[in-house]
C-alpha cells in the first residue's frame, strides 16, 4: 500500500492509503497519526472514518499537553516529529520507523509495510446471536487487524499480562490474549530499547515473535488503534501509558498489611475466632477475608461440582449474609474493627437465585447463557456489565447487603467471566484452548469486547462506592484485569493456581510481565490455591496432607517470603487451612520464619506506603522487572527469578525445595543457597548480613529456610519502623532509617491520612531523606505538604549499614536519633 495524499490539521496528520499499484483493485483506507504528547503518538488505521479516542474503555482521556510538532514531506518519506520522537512513514509502503530525538531507532515495521486490516462481519466471529456489548447490533463494519514489527536483535520484550508459562522475555515466543482463570490479557508491550506500545483493543488477540513473524494481531475491531510511547527509561514508558489510562488510585494503608484468607470461613464466630487467635499470638494482621457461601443457603443446591458433592452453595451470587451463620453482620464488622482488622468479602458477577438475581432478571440485565460452558457457573447467569444501569443495580445490591454493614473491601471473583475449559475432562492443546475459551465469551459478549468484562465490572464497583462515601478507599481484589483497571481501585490476583514448586517459579515471571504493562497492582494466593490433586486436569497440587506435610510447609514458607514483597500480601487457598499456626508452633522453623516475614512486612510499612504514594503521584511501579532499573545491563534482560521491590530492595525468591519433598520425604544432598546475579553499575549489600559485593557478578547466596536472599544497592536509603500488630497501631512510631553507603542517596517518604480520598485534593506530605556520601551526613529536608492528623513531630533513628550493623529484620542497636518537626534537620552518622 502507498501514501496517496497527506492532510494536516491541528491535531494530527491523515494519510490516504491505497493498495499497491499492481493490485487488481485499489481500496482506499485511512491512516491517522496524532502526537498526543512529546513522547506519545496515537495511530489509527481503518477503512472508514476514524473514531475519536474518547470512546475508549482503556483510555481515560488524552493529555491536553500543548505539543509542538512538525510534518515534513519528502519524495520517499513523510515524517511527523516532536521534540522527543520522529515517526518516518515510507511513501511507497506506509511502513513506520520510530526514532528518538538523536535519530536512534526505537523500532519499525518491515520495509514492505506492517499495517493490515481485513473487513470481517462481527456476526461471522460471534458464536451466538443475542450478545451483550456497547452496541445493540453486530451489523457494523469491523476489521481483523495486524501490525508487523521489526525488532532489534538485542532487545527484550515484556508485558502482555499474566499468563501461565513463566516466560522471561517474549522474543522468540508467542502469546494468545484472552481471559480465563489464571490467564489475564493485557495488550501492551515494553522494550528494553526504551519504548512501549499499547493497543486499544478488547478483542481476542495474539502477539507473535516466532516462525510466523513478529506482529500483533486482533480478531475483531472497529479500527486498528494503538499508542506508541517513548521512554527511554521503562518508568517513562509506564508514565506514558498512565497518561492515557489514568493513575492508580491509592489503596488505604491497611491494604498493605497481612491479609488472611482461606476457602472458606463458615460462620461469624469462626471468622472472629481466627482474628482473636492472631491477636493472642501477637502475629500482625490487618484483613480477614470471607470467601463465598456466606449468602443464604436455602434454594437450589443440586449443582455442586463433582469434587464438592456436599457443598451447600445456596443462592450463589446473592450479596447478603445467611441469617443463621452470620446472624449480626453489623456486630461482626464492629468486633473486627475493634480488633484493628478489616473485612474483605467475595462477590460474584454471576447469580443463581435470590432477590438480586430476580431484580436483575426483571430488568433484563442477565446476559444470555452459553451452552459451551456446562456446569453451575453457566446456570447462574452473569449480569451485563456493559449496561451502566446494570452496574448501578449491582452496586445497589452490594451496598444494601454488605457495604452498609461495614464491609471494607471487595474480592471480585470470576471476572473473566468464564473459565470455560475448566468444565472439560482433559486439558486442551493451546490453540484449541484459545478457541474454546474465546468462543464461550463470544456467545454472550460482542466479539470486539470479550476481554473487557473485568474492566467494566471494576468500574461499576468503584463508581458505586465513590458515590456512596469518600471516607473509604476502594479495594477490589479481582481475578482478571485490563489496561486502565488500576484507576478503579483494583488489584489482580493470579487465580486458582496449584501448589507446586514449578508454579511458584512461574508466578514470579507472570507477575512481572503483568506490571510491565503499566498496571502496578498484582498479587497471588500465597501457598497456591489447589494443594491436593483431583480428577479435574487443573487441580494438580502435590500435597494431599496439606499443612501436615513438611514438604508443603517448606513450599508455603517460600511462597510467603515471595508474597511479602508484593503489592498485597495475602494467604489463600483450598484443601488445607492457611492460618500461621497451622504450620507449627513457636520454636518450629516454619512457624517462626512465617512470623518473621510477616513482621518484616510491617517493619517495611514506611517504605511500602511511600512506594504506593509514588505509584499514584509519580507513575512508579513497586513490583518491577530488573530492567526497569538496570536496562543497560543486558545480563538482567532474561532474569525473572529476581526483581526489584522499589528502588532499595532486590528480592531473590527460592523456588526449589531444599529440605523435604511431598509426604514429608527428607531430601539429601541439597544446598541451602541459590545463585544471584548482582547487576553492574553499583555495589550491593546483603540485607541480612551487611556484607558488600561488587556488582556485575553472580554469587552463591546463602538461602536457608529462615531467609530469602535480599540485596540493597549501594547509595540507598531504606525507611523502616517497628513491628506493629496492625497498620493503625502506634501511629507515632519512629522512622528507623537505614543508609547503605557508597554513593549519594535520597528517598521521599510519603504520608497521608491512610484512607479516604482527601489526597486527591492535595492533602498529603513528602519528606525527603538525603545522604551525603562525602560528609557522612543524613539530611531530612523540610516537609512538603500537610494533611489533617499529620504527626508534627516524629523520632528518627538513623544508622549506616555495614557488616553486622543494622541488618536483617532487627532494628539497629545504637542508632543516631533526632526529633523531626518538619523543618530541615541534619545529623552526621558514624560508619561502624
ROSE-958820 format. One line per 8 residues: number of its first residue (from 1); their letters; for each residue x, y, z of C-alpha. Coordinates in steps of 0.05 Angstrom, whole numbers, always signed. Layout:
! ROSE-958820
NUM = A = X/Y/Z ~ ...
This chain:
! ROSE-958820
1 = XXXXXXXX = +0/+0/+0 ~ +24/+70/-13 ~ +12/+140/+13 ~ -33/+177/-36 ~ -48/+242/+0 ~ -26/+277/+63 ~ -72/+324/+101 ~ -51/+361/+164
9 = XXXXXXXX = -98/+392/+215 ~ -88/+420/+285 ~ -90/+351/+319 ~ -50/+307/+271 ~ -39/+280/+202 ~ -85/+239/+159 ~ -56/+196/+104 ~ -100/+168/+49
17 = XXXXXXXX = -71/+99/+34 ~ -83/+58/-28 ~ -67/-13/-46 ~ -4/-29/-84 ~ -9/-3/-155 ~ -1/-74/-182 ~ -62/-98/-145 ~ -125/-114/-185
25 = XXXXXXXX = -165/-66/-142 ~ -143/-5/-103 ~ -183/+4/-39 ~ -170/+69/-4 ~ -160/+67/+72 ~ -147/+119/+124 ~ -84/+124/+166 ~ -84/+175/+222
33 = XXXXXXXX = -25/+197/+266 ~ -35/+244/+325 ~ +21/+269/+371 ~ -11/+265/+440 ~ +49/+288/+480 ~ +122/+297/+461 ~ +131/+222/+475 ~ +63/+192/+458
41 = XXXXXXXX = +33/+182/+389 ~ -36/+155/+373 ~ -42/+115/+309 ~ -107/+93/+276 ~ -115/+53/+212 ~ -185/+39/+185 ~ -226/+35/+122 ~ -277/+86/+146
49 = XXXXXXXX = -280/+148/+189 ~ -231/+149/+246 ~ -267/+143/+313 ~ -244/+191/+368 ~ -205/+167/+429 ~ -258/+188/+478 ~ -299/+126/+462 ~ -246/+80/+492
57 = XXXXXXXX = -255/+40/+556 ~ -179/+36/+564 ~ -161/+108/+552 ~ -188/+153/+607 ~ -172/+216/+568 ~ -118/+243/+524 ~ -70/+292/+558 ~ -83/+364/+540
65 = XXXXXXXX = -9/+379/+530 ~ +7/+435/+483 ~ +51/+394/+436 ~ +96/+425/+385 ~ +102/+380/+325 ~ +121/+386/+252 ~ +108/+349/+187 ~ +159/+342/+133
73 = XXXXXXXX = +140/+312/+66 ~ +194/+285/+20 ~ +195/+243/-43 ~ +207/+179/-4 ~ +183/+191/+66 ~ +136/+234/+107 ~ +156/+248/+178 ~ +118/+272/+240
81 = XXXXXXXX = +164/+298/+295 ~ +160/+324/+366 ~ +219/+345/+409 ~ +226/+272/+432 ~ +203/+227/+375 ~ +204/+224/+300 ~ +158/+178/+261 ~ +181/+166/+189
89 = XXXXXXXX = +128/+139/+142 ~ +151/+107/+77 ~ +110/+137/+20 ~ +111/+73/-21 ~ +93/+22/+32 ~ +68/+64/+91 ~ +119/+28/+135 ~ +134/+62/+201
97 = XXXXXXXX = +201/+75/+234 ~ +204/+106/+303 ~ +267/+143/+326 ~ +287/+185/+386 ~ +310/+258/+383 ~ +381/+236/+366 ~ +359/+194/+308 ~ +369/+127/+344
105 = XXXXXXXX = +319/+75/+321 ~ +268/+50/+371 ~ +230/+1/+327 ~ +199/-2/+259 ~ +156/-42/+212 ~ +185/-85/+157 ~ +204/-44/+96 ~ +148/-76/+57
113 = XXXXXXXX = +97/-48/+106 ~ +68/-72/+171 ~ -4/-50/+180 ~ -60/-93/+153 ~ -136/-93/+162 ~ -186/-140/+132 ~ -261/-127/+136 ~ -299/-180/+174
121 = XXXXXXXX = -371/-187/+195 ~ -374/-190/+271 ~ -432/-238/+261 ~ -382/-286/+230 ~ -338/-280/+291 ~ -394/-289/+341 ~ -416/-358/+362 ~ -485/-338/+387
129 = XXXXXXXX = -538/-287/+367 ~ -562/-240/+421 ~ -498/-218/+455 ~ -481/-162/+502 ~ -435/-104/+489 ~ -432/-29/+480 ~ -473/-33/+416 ~ -541/-66/+407
137 = XXXXXXXX = -524/-93/+338 ~ -468/-132/+305 ~ -484/-105/+236 ~ -429/-53/+237 ~ -364/-58/+198 ~ -306/-87/+236 ~ -235/-109/+219 ~ -185/-163/+232
145 = XXXXXXXX = -121/-124/+245 ~ -46/-136/+244 ~ +16/-95/+258 ~ +83/-126/+239 ~ +145/-104/+277 ~ +219/-108/+262 ~ +254/-117/+328 ~ +329/-107/+341
153 = XXXXXXXX = +370/-168/+358 ~ +389/-144/+427 ~ +322/-121/+454 ~ +278/-156/+504 ~ +202/-150/+503 ~ +159/-153/+565 ~ +85/-145/+580 ~ +21/-176/+551
161 = XXXXXXXX = -7/-191/+620 ~ -5/-252/+665 ~ -3/-318/+630 ~ +19/-387/+654 ~ +85/-405/+621 ~ +133/-365/+663 ~ +162/-331/+601 ~ +221/-286/+616
169 = XXXXXXXX = +224/-247/+550 ~ +174/-251/+493 ~ +228/-253/+440 ~ +221/-319/+403 ~ +154/-331/+436 ~ +80/-321/+422 ~ +21/-308/+467 ~ -55/-311/+458
177 = XXXXXXXX = -93/-256/+493 ~ -159/-276/+523 ~ -187/-280/+594 ~ -196/-342/+636 ~ -179/-365/+706 ~ -102/-358/+716 ~ -95/-320/+649 ~ -101/-245/+643
185 = XXXXXXXX = -97/-209/+575 ~ -63/-141/+573 ~ -50/-115/+502 ~ +14/-76/+517 ~ +88/-87/+510 ~ +151/-51/+533 ~ +220/-59/+504 ~ +290/-52/+534
193 = XXXXXXXX = +304/-6/+476 ~ +262/+45/+513 ~ +192/+46/+483 ~ +124/+14/+492 ~ +62/+1/+451 ~ -9/-1/+479 ~ -63/-29/+433 ~ -133/-1/+444
201 = XXXXXXXX = -170/-67/+433 ~ -213/-114/+475 ~ -215/-169/+422 ~ -184/-237/+421 ~ -112/-220/+402 ~ -43/-251/+396 ~ +29/-230/+398 ~ +80/-267/+355
209 = XXXXXXXX = +155/-266/+352 ~ +166/-335/+323 ~ +169/-374/+258 ~ +106/-338/+235 ~ +137/-269/+242 ~ +137/-212/+292 ~ +69/-180/+297 ~ +8/-163/+339
217 = XXXXXXXX = -60/-188/+314 ~ -131/-176/+335 ~ -193/-213/+311 ~ -248/-160/+311 ~ -241/-85/+319 ~ -275/-23/+293 ~ -206/+3/+275 ~ -134/-15/+284
225 = XXXXXXXX = -113/+33/+341 ~ -50/+36/+383 ~ -7/+85/+422 ~ +69/+88/+414 ~ +103/+112/+477 ~ +176/+132/+480 ~ +218/+127/+543 ~ +275/+117/+543
233 = XXXXXXXX = +270/+90/+615 ~ +216/+39/+627 ~ +188/+83/+682 ~ +179/+136/+628 ~ +142/+86/+585 ~ +96/+68/+643 ~ +85/+143/+655 ~ +64/+149/+582
241 = XXXXXXXX = +15/+90/+589 ~ -15/+122/+651 ~ -21/+190/+618 ~ -72/+153/+575 ~ -103/+102/+622 ~ -101/+143/+686 ~ -62/+137/+751 ~ -75/+81/+801
249 = XXXXXXXX = -119/+103/+858 ~ -84/+98/+925 ~ -102/+39/+969 ~ -114/+51/+1044 ~ -53/+37/+1087 ~ -85/-24/+1118 ~ -86/-59/+1049 ~ -10/-64/+1054
257 = XXXXXXXX = -13/-105/+1118 ~ -23/-181/+1121 ~ -88/-208/+1091 ~ -112/-276/+1117 ~ -159/-317/+1075 ~ -179/-389/+1060 ~ -233/-426/+1025 ~ -274/-415/+1069
265 = XXXXXXXX = -295/-389/+1139 ~ -365/-417/+1150 ~ -393/-375/+1207 ~ -388/-307/+1240 ~ -359/-339/+1303 ~ -305/-376/+1265 ~ -284/-313/+1229 ~ -277/-275/+1295
273 = XXXXXXXX = -242/-333/+1330 ~ -187/-333/+1276 ~ -175/-259/+1286 ~ -174/-266/+1361 ~ -122/-321/+1355 ~ -78/-275/+1314 ~ -83/-222/+1367 ~ -70/-272/+1424
281 = XXXXXXXX = -7/-297/+1389 ~ +14/-226/+1371 ~ +20/-242/+1297 ~ +9/-179/+1255 ~ -56/-179/+1215 ~ -98/-125/+1181 ~ -151/-160/+1138 ~ -193/-223/+1144
289 = XXXXXXXX = -228/-249/+1082 ~ -296/-281/+1077 ~ -298/-325/+1016 ~ -362/-349/+983 ~ -423/-385/+1011 ~ -436/-334/+1064 ~ -501/-320/+1028 ~ -569/-352/+1045
297 = XXXXXXXX = -562/-427/+1040 ~ -634/-442/+1023 ~ -651/-450/+949 ~ -625/-496/+895 ~ -566/-537/+919 ~ -563/-593/+867 ~ -509/-563/+823 ~ -446/-573/+864
305 = XXXXXXXX = -386/-597/+825 ~ -362/-669/+830 ~ -304/-651/+876 ~ -352/-617/+926 ~ -414/-662/+926 ~ -437/-640/+995 ~ -429/-565/+984 ~ -489/-523/+1002
313 = XXXXXXXX = -479/-468/+951 ~ -549/-439/+961 ~ -562/-371/+930 ~ -495/-367/+895 ~ -481/-294/+879 ~ -532/-264/+927 ~ -500/-205/+962 ~ -525/-214/+1033
321 = XXXXXXXX = -508/-256/+1093 ~ -542/-321/+1114 ~ -580/-303/+1177 ~ -564/-369/+1213 ~ -489/-370/+1202 ~ -477/-295/+1203 ~ -533/-270/+1249 ~ -508/-199/+1262
329 = XXXXXXXX = -464/-170/+1206 ~ -462/-102/+1239 ~ -434/-132/+1303 ~ -385/-175/+1262 ~ -353/-115/+1229 ~ -354/-75/+1293 ~ -318/-131/+1330 ~ -267/-138/+1275
337 = XXXXXXXX = -254/-63/+1273 ~ -245/-62/+1349 ~ -190/-113/+1338 ~ -158/-69/+1285 ~ -178/-115/+1228 ~ -217/-100/+1164 ~ -265/-147/+1128 ~ -258/-165/+1054
345 = XXXXXXXX = -315/-205/+1023 ~ -322/-242/+957 ~ -376/-221/+908 ~ -391/-253/+842 ~ -418/-227/+776 ~ -460/-290/+768 ~ -525/-302/+805 ~ -562/-367/+812
353 = XXXXXXXX = -623/-349/+854 ~ -646/-300/+906 ~ -673/-229/+904 ~ -611/-200/+869 ~ -619/-248/+812 ~ -694/-235/+807 ~ -686/-159/+803 ~ -630/-165/+752
361 = XXXXXXXX = -673/-212/+711 ~ -735/-168/+716 ~ -695/-110/+688 ~ -666/-151/+631 ~ -595/-147/+658 ~ -577/-221/+657 ~ -535/-240/+596 ~ -560/-298/+554
369 = XXXXXXXX = -526/-362/+573 ~ -476/-403/+534 ~ -482/-477/+521 ~ -407/-481/+511 ~ -396/-477/+587 ~ -435/-532/+623 ~ -440/-531/+698 ~ -464/-488/+755
377 = XXXXXXXX = -430/-423/+734 ~ -469/-424/+669 ~ -534/-438/+704 ~ -529/-377/+748 ~ -526/-321/+697 ~ -477/-264/+692 ~ -501/-193/+694 ~ -489/-147/+636
385 = XXXXXXXX = -431/-101/+657 ~ -435/-64/+591 ~ -501/-33/+613 ~ -488/+24/+662 ~ -557/+14/+693 ~ -539/-58/+707 ~ -474/-37/+740 ~ -513/+13/+783
393 = XXXXXXXX = -562/-41/+805 ~ -504/-89/+821 ~ -474/-36/+866 ~ -541/-23/+900 ~ -545/-97/+918 ~ -473/-97/+944 ~ -485/-35/+984 ~ -552/-57/+1014
401 = XXXXXXXX = -530/-127/+1032 ~ -456/-118/+1050 ~ -424/-49/+1048 ~ -477/-17/+1092 ~ -460/-67/+1146 ~ -388/-44/+1149 ~ -353/-88/+1098 ~ -287/-55/+1079
409 = XXXXXXXX = -262/-87/+1015 ~ -284/-128/+955 ~ -260/-192/+926 ~ -290/-194/+857 ~ -283/-266/+837 ~ -295/-297/+768 ~ -289/-233/+728 ~ -265/-265/+663
417 = XXXXXXXX = -324/-282/+668 ~ -318/-355/+643 ~ -265/-407/+657 ~ -295/-447/+601 ~ -243/-501/+593 ~ -247/-518/+668 ~ -312/-554/+652 ~ -275/-604/+608
425 = XXXXXXXX = -246/-670/+630 ~ -179/-660/+597 ~ -132/-602/+585 ~ -136/-575/+514 ~ -77/-560/+468 ~ -61/-485/+467 ~ -96/-468/+402 ~ -158/-509/+420
433 = XXXXXXXX = -158/-478/+489 ~ -157/-408/+458 ~ -214/-424/+411 ~ -256/-458/+464 ~ -250/-402/+516 ~ -257/-345/+465 ~ -318/-377/+434 ~ -351/-384/+502
441 = XXXXXXXX = -341/-310/+514 ~ -367/-292/+445 ~ -433/-328/+457 ~ -453/-275/+508 ~ -407/-215/+493 ~ -397/-176/+429 ~ -333/-207/+399 ~ -300/-139/+397
449 = XXXXXXXX = -306/-133/+473 ~ -294/-202/+502 ~ -233/-181/+543 ~ -266/-120/+575 ~ -313/-153/+626 ~ -268/-144/+687 ~ -252/-72/+669 ~ -325/-52/+667
457 = XXXXXXXX = -343/-93/+729 ~ -288/-57/+768 ~ -312/+9/+742 ~ -382/-5/+770 ~ -356/-24/+839 ~ -311/+36/+842 ~ -361/+88/+819 ~ -415/+59/+864
465 = XXXXXXXX = -372/+62/+927 ~ -345/+131/+910 ~ -415/+157/+903 ~ -434/+126/+970 ~ -375/+152/+1011 ~ -309/+187/+1004 ~ -284/+161/+1071 ~ -265/+91/+1049
473 = XXXXXXXX = -217/+79/+991 ~ -240/+25/+943 ~ -201/-40/+949 ~ -221/-92/+897 ~ -183/-157/+891 ~ -203/-186/+824 ~ -186/-248/+783 ~ -178/-213/+717
481 = XXXXXXXX = -154/-146/+692 ~ -144/-99/+634 ~ -106/-34/+620 ~ -138/+23/+659 ~ -168/-22/+713 ~ -118/+6/+764 ~ -156/+72/+764 ~ -215/+36/+795
489 = XXXXXXXX = -182/+13/+860 ~ -169/-57/+833 ~ -112/-106/+843 ~ -109/-170/+802 ~ -90/-236/+833 ~ -64/-294/+792 ~ -124/-341/+800 ~ -131/-412/+824
497 = XXXXXXXX = -61/-439/+815 ~ -35/-505/+840 ~ +14/-515/+898 ~ +77/-537/+862 ~ +148/-511/+861 ~ +143/-503/+785 ~ +82/-458/+792 ~ +115/-416/+846
505 = XXXXXXXX = +174/-402/+799 ~ +129/-385/+740 ~ +87/-338/+783 ~ +146/-291/+791 ~ +154/-282/+716 ~ +79/-278/+704 ~ +72/-222/+755 ~ +130/-182/+727
513 = XXXXXXXX = +101/-187/+657 ~ +35/-161/+684 ~ +64/-100/+719 ~ +106/-83/+658 ~ +42/-63/+622 ~ +31/-3/+667 ~ -16/-33/+718 ~ +26/-38/+782
521 = XXXXXXXX = -22/-80/+823 ~ -13/-155/+822 ~ -13/-209/+875 ~ -27/-284/+885 ~ -51/-338/+932 ~ +7/-350/+980 ~ +15/-425/+982 ~ -23/-438/+917
529 = XXXXXXXX = -98/-449/+914 ~ -101/-524/+899 ~ -58/-563/+948 ~ -85/-632/+933 ~ -97/-665/+866 ~ -164/-687/+836 ~ -190/-717/+771 ~ -200/-648/+740
537 = XXXXXXXX = -139/-631/+699 ~ -129/-563/+732 ~ -130/-588/+804 ~ -59/-612/+808 ~ -26/-597/+875 ~ +27/-642/+903 ~ +8/-646/+977 ~ -55/-686/+997
545 = XXXXXXXX = -36/-680/+1070 ~ -36/-604/+1065 ~ -5/-566/+1123 ~ +13/-630/+1159 ~ +63/-645/+1103 ~ +133/-618/+1116 ~ +142/-611/+1042 ~ +82/-565/+1036
553 = XXXXXXXX = +105/-527/+1098 ~ +170/-512/+1063 ~ +135/-492/+998 ~ +85/-448/+1035 ~ +141/-413/+1073 ~ +178/-397/+1008 ~ +113/-373/+977 ~ +101/-328/+1037
561 = XXXXXXXX = +171/-299/+1031 ~ +156/-281/+958 ~ +89/-252/+977 ~ +120/-208/+1030 ~ +148/-165/+973 ~ +85/-158/+931 ~ +35/-100/+930 ~ -12/-144/+972
569 = XXXXXXXX = +9/-200/+1019 ~ -49/-249/+1021 ~ -52/-322/+1040 ~ -109/-362/+1009 ~ -128/-430/+982 ~ -169/-492/+988 ~ -155/-563/+1013 ~ -120/-542/+1077
577 = XXXXXXXX = -123/-485/+1128 ~ -75/-426/+1119 ~ -70/-392/+1187 ~ +1/-385/+1211 ~ -6/-433/+1270 ~ -26/-489/+1222 ~ +48/-491/+1202 ~ +75/-504/+1272
585 = XXXXXXXX = +82/-471/+1339 ~ +133/-420/+1367 ~ +201/-452/+1363 ~ +185/-491/+1299 ~ +225/-470/+1239 ~ +167/-457/+1191 ~ +124/-421/+1243 ~ +180/-375/+1265
593 = XXXXXXXX = +200/-360/+1193 ~ +130/-342/+1171 ~ +121/-297/+1232 ~ +189/-265/+1218 ~ +170/-246/+1147 ~ +101/-222/+1168 ~ +135/-177/+1219 ~ +185/-154/+1166
601 = XXXXXXXX = +127/-133/+1122 ~ +102/-88/+1178 ~ +172/-62/+1192 ~ +176/-41/+1119 ~ +110/-3/+1120 ~ +141/+67/+1117 ~ +178/+44/+1054 ~ +119/+6/+1024
609 = XXXXXXXX = +68/+60/+1035 ~ +116/+111/+1005 ~ +122/+67/+943 ~ +46/+66/+940 ~ +46/+142/+941 ~ +98/+142/+885 ~ +53/+97/+843 ~ -6/+144/+849
617 = XXXXXXXX = +30/+210/+846 ~ +93/+194/+806 ~ +76/+138/+758 ~ +121/+88/+794 ~ +118/+12/+795 ~ +131/-22/+862 ~ +140/-94/+839 ~ +185/-88/+778
625 = XXXXXXXX = +230/-125/+730 ~ +304/-114/+739 ~ +305/-80/+671 ~ +266/-21/+700 ~ +328/-2/+740 ~ +385/-36/+701 ~ +362/-33/+629 ~ +432/-22/+602
633 = XXXXXXXX = +457/-87/+634 ~ +437/-139/+583 ~ +450/-194/+634 ~ +386/-176/+670 ~ +341/-178/+609 ~ +321/-251/+618 ~ +325/-256/+694 ~ +255/-265/+724
641 = XXXXXXXX = +270/-301/+789 ~ +297/-236/+818 ~ +261/-170/+820 ~ +264/-101/+849 ~ +214/-83/+904 ~ +221/-8/+899 ~ +290/+23/+889 ~ +323/-5/+951
649 = XXXXXXXX = +308/-80/+953 ~ +326/-134/+903 ~ +289/-197/+923 ~ +311/-266/+900 ~ +258/-318/+918 ~ +276/-391/+929 ~ +238/-435/+880 ~ +267/-504/+894
657 = XXXXXXXX = +258/-550/+954 ~ +318/-557/+999 ~ +292/-598/+1057 ~ +230/-640/+1040 ~ +192/-669/+982 ~ +118/-688/+984 ~ +95/-734/+1040 ~ +149/-704/+1085
665 = XXXXXXXX = +204/-742/+1050 ~ +272/-713/+1071 ~ +317/-690/+1014 ~ +391/-708/+1014 ~ +448/-671/+981 ~ +414/-604/+972 ~ +450/-538/+981 ~ +414/-484/+1022
673 = XXXXXXXX = +435/-430/+974 ~ +417/-402/+906 ~ +453/-365/+851 ~ +441/-290/+849 ~ +463/-241/+795 ~ +483/-173/+822 ~ +471/-121/+766 ~ +530/-80/+745
681 = XXXXXXXX = +537/-5/+757 ~ +532/-8/+833 ~ +557/-47/+893 ~ +507/-88/+933 ~ +495/-101/+1007 ~ +468/-166/+1034 ~ +405/-145/+1072 ~ +415/-198/+1124
689 = XXXXXXXX = +489/-191/+1139 ~ +511/-123/+1113 ~ +566/-154/+1071 ~ +584/-113/+1010 ~ +594/-143/+940 ~ +616/-116/+873 ~ +563/-111/+820 ~ +566/-147/+753
697 = XXXXXXXX = +577/-216/+782 ~ +539/-279/+800 ~ +546/-304/+871 ~ +521/-363/+910 ~ +476/-331/+963 ~ +460/-364/+1029 ~ +387/-385/+1030 ~ +366/-429/+1088
705 = XXXXXXXX = +292/-432/+1102 ~ +296/-374/+1151 ~ +314/-324/+1097 ~ +307/-307/+1024 ~ +366/-272/+991 ~ +354/-196/+990 ~ +405/-145/+967 ~ +407/-69/+971
713 = XXXXXXXX = +444/-25/+920 ~ +498/+20/+949 ~ +472/+91/+953 ~ +404/+72/+981 ~ +360/+95/+1038 ~ +311/+46/+1069 ~ +259/+75/+1117 ~ +231/+24/+1166
721 = XXXXXXXX = +193/+22/+1231 ~ +178/-23/+1290 ~ +135/-85/+1287 ~ +60/-70/+1293 ~ +1/-115/+1304 ~ -37/-75/+1251 ~ -23/-14/+1209 ~ -62/+35/+1252
729 = XXXXXXXX = -25/+16/+1315 ~ +26/+65/+1344 ~ +20/+119/+1291 ~ +75/+160/+1326 ~ +126/+104/+1318 ~ +197/+126/+1300 ~ +224/+121/+1230 ~ +284/+74/+1231
737 = XXXXXXXX = +327/+98/+1174 ~ +380/+53/+1143 ~ +432/+84/+1099 ~ +471/+39/+1051 ~ +533/+80/+1034 ~ +575/+81/+971 ~ +541/+139/+935 ~ +496/+198/+949
745 = XXXXXXXX = +425/+175/+961 ~ +355/+202/+971 ~ +286/+175/+987 ~ +219/+212/+990 ~ +175/+187/+1047 ~ +101/+194/+1031 ~ +47/+205/+1084 ~ -28/+219/+1084
753 = XXXXXXXX = -88/+203/+1127 ~ -84/+130/+1107 ~ -155/+125/+1080 ~ -206/+168/+1044 ~ -195/+210/+982 ~ -170/+274/+1012 ~ -104/+261/+978 ~ -137/+278/+912
761 = XXXXXXXX = -146/+349/+939 ~ -72/+354/+958 ~ -77/+331/+1030 ~ -12/+292/+1035 ~ +61/+306/+1052 ~ +130/+287/+1027 ~ +193/+285/+1069 ~ +258/+278/+1031
769 = XXXXXXXX = +314/+238/+1064 ~ +382/+252/+1033 ~ +450/+220/+1045 ~ +513/+259/+1030 ~ +568/+208/+1017 ~ +624/+259/+1022 ~ +606/+284/+1091 ~ +571/+223/+1121
777 = XXXXXXXX = +510/+267/+1134 ~ +437/+248/+1134 ~ +394/+307/+1115 ~ +319/+308/+1129 ~ +291/+363/+1085 ~ +234/+410/+1105 ~ +168/+374/+1099 ~ +129/+389/+1036
785 = XXXXXXXX = +54/+387/+1046 ~ +4/+378/+1101 ~ -59/+339/+1119 ~ -105/+330/+1180 ~ -76/+284/+1233 ~ -5/+294/+1208 ~ +46/+276/+1262 ~ +81/+342/+1270
793 = XXXXXXXX = +138/+311/+1309 ~ +169/+243/+1299 ~ +231/+209/+1326 ~ +282/+189/+1272 ~ +332/+134/+1287 ~ +386/+130/+1234 ~ +443/+81/+1221 ~ +495/+68/+1168
801 = XXXXXXXX = +495/-5/+1147 ~ +558/-45/+1148 ~ +573/-118/+1160 ~ +539/-136/+1226 ~ +506/-68/+1237 ~ +432/-50/+1224 ~ +418/-113/+1184 ~ +362/-163/+1175
809 = XXXXXXXX = +295/-157/+1207 ~ +320/-130/+1274 ~ +328/-55/+1288 ~ +397/-24/+1297 ~ +425/-29/+1367 ~ +456/+41/+1372 ~ +424/+89/+1322 ~ +434/+164/+1317
817 = XXXXXXXX = +370/+198/+1339 ~ +336/+264/+1323 ~ +268/+294/+1333 ~ +239/+315/+1267 ~ +187/+370/+1270 ~ +180/+383/+1195 ~ +238/+431/+1190 ~ +306/+419/+1157
825 = XXXXXXXX = +348/+372/+1201 ~ +418/+344/+1193 ~ +456/+290/+1230 ~ +526/+264/+1220 ~ +525/+188/+1221 ~ +582/+144/+1244 ~ +605/+88/+1199 ~ +620/+27/+1241
